[in-house]
Structure formats: structure tokens, C-alpha cells
Amino acid sequence: MELRTLLLVFGTVFLAELGDKTQIATMLYAIDKESNKILVFIGASLALISTSAIGVLFGNLISRAINPKYLTISAGILFVLVGCFT
């Protein structure tokens, strides 16, 4: 069950980030001939880890106050609205 959760989260976030402005910004840093590619990778990775940690912590706090069923429905509606808007 834990492997399923890991793969589901990985796949969802991977697809959501593919072609995202974060990836484009990272490519622009890597294009610079003077940049250290390893440091660009480490910096981008640490930024994504940090934002993901904030998401997990915030999600945990919200789930204590609001029923997870309502959060799931709200998140689904929000994703659809963002998709329609973009």
C-alpha cells in the first residue's frame, strides 16, 4: 500500500511539473555556460523538496480541522477550475 502511495504521488507531481515554469526556469539556469550544472540541480531539487514539505505540513494541519473527504472534493473541484482557466 505504501509503494502505491509513493508511485501515485510521484506520478501526479511528475506530470504536473513537466513543462512547468519551474522546469523552464531550471533549464534557463542550466543553459548558462558558466553555471555549475550540479549546483543548478541541487538548488532546484532543494527548492522542490522545500515546497513539497510545506504542502505536506499544511495538508496535515488542514486535515485535522476539516474532514479529508471534503478536502478531496474541494481539491478536485479546484483542479478542474484551474484546468479550465488555463
N, C-alpha and C positions, 0 to 999 in steps of 0.2 A: 504494500500500500504506500509506503514512503517513497519507493522508487517511482511509482506512478505520479505522486505529487511532484517530485523533483522534475520528472520529464515534462509534466503538464506546465509547470511554471516556466521551465527553461524554454519550451517551445513557444509559449504565449509571449514571453518577454522578447525572445529572439526575433520572432516575426514582427512584433510591434516596433522594435528598434531598427529593423532592417530598412535602410534608406531614410532613417530619421535624421533630423537636423544634428543630433549628437554625432551620428556616424559621419555626416558630411563635415562637421567641424573637426573631427579627429582626422579625417583624410586630409583636410587642408593643412593641419599641423604637420602631418607626415610628409606632405609634398615638399615642404621646405627642405632644401638640400643640407642646410646647416643643423637641422633638428636631429636629435638622438632618437631614433625610432623606438628603442626600448623604453625611454623615458616618456615618449608620447603614449605608448601602450600602457605603461604603468599609471600615468596620470589619468588617462581615460578610464581605465579599469577601476581605480580608486574612486573616481567620481561616480561611476555607475554603482559600485558597491555601496557608497555612502547614500545615494538617493534611494537605493533599494532598502537599505537599513531603515531609513526614515519611513518608507512606505510600510514596512513590516511593523515597526513600532507604533506608528499611527493607526494602522489597521487593527492591531491588538488592542489599543486603547479604545477605539471606536466600538469594537465588538463587545466590549464589557458594558457599554452603555446602550447599545442598540442591538436588537435581535439580528443575528447573522443572516437569517432568511430575508429580512427587509433590506439589509445591506447588499445582498446578492442581486435582488431585484432592482434596487436603485442603481447599482453599478452597471447592470446590463442595459438599463434604460439610458444611462449616461453615455455608455459606449456607443449605442445606436445613434443618439443625438449628435455626438461628436463626429461619428462617421458620416452622418447626413450633412452636417455643417461643413465638413472638409471635403 
